[in-house]
Amino acid sequence: MTDEGSPAATGGATLGQRLRQQLWQPPRAHGEQPRERVVGPLELFYDLVVVVLVAQAAHHLAGKLTWRGLGEYASVFGLVWIAWVNGSLHHELHGRDDARARSTFLLQILILVPLGAFIPEAGGARGAAFAVSAGSLFAVLAVLWLLASRGDRPEYRRSSRLFVTGTVFCAVILGASALLPAGTRVLTWGLLDAAYLVGFGAVVLRAAPGGGAPGTAAMFTLTDALIERFGLLIIIVLGETVTGVVTGLAAEPVSVLEVAVALVSVVVGFGAWWTYFDFAGDREPQQTPTATLRWMLAHLPLTAAVAAMGAAMVSLVEHAHAARTPAATAWVLCAAAAVVLLSTMLVASGLEAWRSRSGLYRPLSRTSGAAAVACLGLGAARPAPIVLGLVLVVLFSIPWGLAVGYRLRRPDDAE
């Protein structure tokens, strides 16, 4: 036996300490996240896995363009997005680039894989399995938040505990929903989405510097890395619009009209990218609780709408020869385009540029609102797919044209 005070024992302890320091460090204390941190490959990999689940939800919607299908899509997408935000914020606030972070990300991915497999039947036969898997994911996230909160400074303690409580609540409700009938289960998920978002908003608004409840501080700061991750998720989900076009084109014999509808659909998806990144993406938000909350939550309908556009494009291409676009296809695609326009302006309203460049953003928001209403009118009119696609391209172009005119008139105000 080796005596605890022997050189061998001391050397072993020193080696163990070095290994823990380099490979398995404790979570970073709340409030110590570096502002200059960049998004790493581990986070990108995790985001790609999450987008696989988004694709599963969008593909299911593509085959079920009904009110029930939309309800299932909204409930499931909401849970996936909330889980992504929850895990992303945990890593942003407490994560490090070590074996511990990689192990916790891997654990989440191991749950996300079967969760994604259950999504196509989440509203039916595999709903219970989806509920149990989702509950397990939130349980893991709750444990991660709980472990991290143990090292929090006093001013962050209350907001951290509220966050842990909310995540545990999601895990319990999701697990219990496995025992409910299918229709009630999906409704429960939708109500849970709403309850979580309301609670999340309350925590963010109360945890303000110099205000809020005792024992709270600013919950987080929107760092460059977090802003970049939200933008990257939008880019990856936009790839689903191309996937939808390719899927629709591959399902039918190729004709000139179908190829034309497919290419126009790609331009519509490009218009959504152009709208977001020209007016809102990769820009500095206002560092206030209200603006932070608005900026973050507006990305939920925006991301869901982009994925829904990709789902509807499958049907648009498949019905390229129809005299009128099918009602469900027209409404989903056009309503999603309207949501993209409106939610982009909602994201923009939380930016510093919204105040510093009000001469652009105020008329731009009104123009985007008018274009969104026109999108809904287009959905009601249901013209032929090629006409519907071309008109959507024009509607996306109108706000951009306004911005170009503004910049030509005021070249010194260009970003």
N, C-alpha and C positions, 0 to 999 in steps of 0.2 A: 504493500500500500504506500501511496505517496502522501507525505505530510502536507497539510494545507499551506504551510508556510515555506515549503521547499521551493527552489527555483523552478522546478518543472511545473508545479502547480501555479506559481505566479506567472510563468510564461504562458501556460495554457489559458489562464484568465485573460491575460493581455491580448492573446490571439482572438479569443472569443469576443472581447470587447471591440477589437478592430473589425471583425466580421460583422458584428451587429451594426457598427457605425456605418459600414460601407454597403451592406446588403439588406439590413432589416431595421431601419431606423423607426422610431416612434412617429406617429402622424405629426405633421407640422402644426404648430399651435395656431389657433384662429387669430387672424389679424397680421400674420407674418408672411403671407404670400407675396412673392416678389413681383413687382409691377412689370418688370421687363421679361418675365418668363415667356417662352415661345411654346407653341403646340408641338408635342413630340409624336413620334411614330406610334407609340402605344395608344395614345388618345385617338389618333386617326384610325387605327385598326378597330378600336372599340366602336367608333362612329360608323365605320363600314358595316360592322355586324348589326348595329341598330338599324341601319338603312335596309338591311335584308328583311327585317321585320316590317318596316314601312312598305317595302315592295310586296310582301305577302298580303298585307292589308289592302294595298292598292289593287293587286291582281284579283283578290276576292271581290272588291267593289266593282271591278271591270266586268265580272261575270254576274253581278247582282245589282244592277242599277235600279234599285227600288227604294222606297222610303225605309223599309226594314234594313236593306243593305246599307243605306247611308247611316242609319242609327248604329248598326253594328260597327261600321267603319269608324264613326266618330268616337264611340266608346273605347274601342280597342286602340285606335291611334292615340287618344288622349292618355291612356295608361302607358303606352310605349314612350311617348314624348315626356311625360312626367318622370318616368324612371330614368330616361336619358339625362334630363336636367338635374335630377337628384344626384345621380352618380357623377355627372360632370362638375357640379358645384362641390361635391365632397373632394374630388381630386384637385380642383382649383384651390380650395381652402387648405386642405390638409395633406395632399399627395406629394410624394417625392419620386424621383427617378431611381428606384431601388427595387430589390426583389420583392419586398412587401407589396408595393404598388402593382407590380406585374402579377403577383399571385392573386390579389383581390380583383384585378381586372379579369384575369382568367376565370376566376370563380363566377363572376357575373356573366361572362361569355358562355360558360358551360350551362348556365340556366337559360340564357337568351336563345340558344340553339333549339332546344325542344319547345320553348315558348313560341318561337317563330313557326315551328312545324304545326302547332295547334291553332294558329291564327285563322286559316281558311275555314275551319269548322268551329270557331270560337262561339258562334251564336247557336250552335247545335250540338252535335254528338261529342265534340271534344271541348265543350265549354268548361266542364269541370276540371279537366286536365290543364286547360289554359289558366283557370283561376288559381289552381294550386301552384303552378309554375310561377305565375305573376306574384302570388303571395310570398313564395320563397325568395324571389328576387328582392322584393321590398324588405323582407326579413333580413337578408344579407346587408342591404343598404342601411337598415336601422342599426345593426350591430356595428358597422363601420363608423356611423355617426356617433354612436354611443362611446366607442373606444376613443375616437378623436376628441370628444367633448371632455374627457377626463383631464386633458391637458390645457383646457381653455382658461384664459384669464377671467377674473370675476366679471368684467364688464360684458363678456360674451356669453356667460354661462346660461342666462335665462333664455336667450334666443336659440342657443344650441339645443337646450332641453326641449323647447317647443318643436324644433325641427325633428328631433328624435321621436317625440310623441306622435307627430303627424305621420312619420314614415311607418311606425309600428301600427298605427291605426289603419293605414292602407293595407299592410300585410294581413292583419286580422280580418278585415272586411273581405278582402279578396279570397282568403282561405275559406271563410264561412260561406261565400257566395257559391262555392262548389256544390253546396247542398240545395240550392234553389233551382226552380224550374228554369228552362232556357231563357224565356222572355223576361222573367223577373231578374235573372242573373245579369243580362245585358243592361237593363235599366239601372240596376244597382251599380254597375261599373260606371255608367254615365253620371249618376249622382255622386259617386265617389270622386270622379274627375273634377266635378264642379266644387265639391267640398274641399278637396285638397288645394285647388287653385285659390279659393277664397281664404283658406287658412294660411297658405303661403304668402298671399298678399298682405294679410294682417300682420304676419311676423315681420315682413320686410318694412312695412310702413311704421311699425312701432319701434323697430330697432334702428333708430336714427341717432346720429352723433348729437350729443347735447340735448337729447329729448327722449321721448318714449318712456317705457316703464323702467323702474329701477333695475339695475343689473343687466341692462342691454347696451349694445353698441351697434354701430353699422354692421349689418350682417355680412356684407361682402362689398368689394369694389369691382366694378366691371373692368377687368384688366384687358390688355391687348390680346392676350391668349384666349380669354373667354369670348371676346368679340369675334375673334377669328374662328373659333369653333362653331359659333352660331352661323356664321357665313358659310363655312365649309359644309355644314349639314344641309343648308339650302342648296348648295352646288350639287352635292351628291344626290339629294332627292330630285333635283331637276333632271338628273340623268334618267329618272323614271319616266319622264315624258318621252324621251327617245326610246326607251324600252317599250313603252306602250305603242308607239308608232311602229317599231320593228315587229312587235308581236302581231299587231293588226295586219301589217303588210304580209307577214309570213303565213297568215291563216287563210288567205284568199289567193286565187290565181291572179298573177300580176297583170295589170292593165295600165294604160297611160293615165286614166283618171285616178286610179288608186294611188299610183306613185305621186301624182300631183297633190292629192289630199294629204298623203303622208308627209311630203316635203313642206307643205303649208303648215301642217301640225307642228313640225319641228321648229318652224319660224315662230309659231305661237309660244312654244316653250322657251325659245330664245328671247322672245319679248318679255316673258316673266323674269328671266335672268336679268335682262337689261334694265327693267323697271326697278328691281330690288337693288342691284349693285350700283346703278346710276344715282339713286336717290337716298338709299338707306344703308346698304351693306358696307362693312369695314370702315365705319365712321364712329367718332367718339361720342358716346351718349353723355347726357347731363348726369353728373354725379350727385343726384338727389334721390331719395327713396321713391318718390312718385314716378320720376322719369325712368329710373332703373326698372321698376316693376312694369311700367307700361312697355318699355323696350323689350323686356324679356317675354312677357305674356303675349304680346302681339305676334311673336314668332310661332306660336302654336297654331292659330288659324292659317297663317301664311304657309307654314310647312305642310299642313294637312291639305290645303287647297292646291298646292303645287303637285302633291302626290295624286290627288283626285283628278287633276287635269290629265295626268298620264294614264290613269285608269279609263277615263272617258275617251281618250284618243284611240284606244283599241277599237271601240265600237264605231267611232267616226270613220276610221279607215275601212273597216269591214263593211260599212254601209255607204261607201263612196258613190255607188250608182243610184242611191235612193233619190227620189224627187224631193223629199224633205228629210231632214235629220230626225231620227227617232227622238221622241219627246224626252225620255230619260237621259239620253246622251247629250242632247242640246242643253238641258237644264243643268246637268252636273258640270259640263265643260264651261258653260257661260257663267254659271254662278261661282264656280271656282276661280275663273278669271276675275270676276268682280271682287271676290275676297282677296285675291292677290293684290289688286290695286288699292283696296281700302286698307288692308293690314300693312302694306308697305308704307302708306302714309301714317299709319298709327305708330309704326316703328320709328319713322322719321320724326314724329312729334316729340320723341324723347331724346333727340340729338342736340348737340350744341349748335349745329348748323341751323336748326329750326329757329333759333333766336337770332343768330348772327346773320342769317341770310333769309330773313322773313319775306323780303321782296320776291324771292323765288318760291319758297315753300308754301306760302299762303295761297297764291293763285294755283300752284301746282296741286295742292290738296283739293281745291274746288274742282279743278279740271279732272283729276283722277276720280273724284266722286261722281261727276257727270258721266265719265267713261264707264264707271261701274254700273250705273243705272242703265246705260245703253247696252251693256253686256246682258243684263237681265231681259231687256226688251228683245235682244237678239235671240236669247234662249226661248222666249215665248213665240217668236215668229217662226223659228225652226226652218230656215231655208235649207237648200241642198248643202251637203257637207263641205263642198269646195267653197261655196259662197260664205257659209258660216265661218270657216277657217280664215278666209281672206278678210272678212269684216273684223274678226278678232285681232288680226294683225294691225289693221288700221286703228282700232280702238287703243291698242297698246302703244301705237306710235304717237297718238295725240299728246299725252303728257310729255313724252320725250321731245316732241317738236316744240312744245312750249318752253322746255328747259333750254333747248338749243337757241331759240330766239332770245331768251333772257341773256344767255352768255354772249351772244353776238352783240347785243345792245350794251352789255356791261362786261367787257373783256377783263377789266381789272378785278372783277368779283369771281372769276373762275377759280375752281379749286385746283 
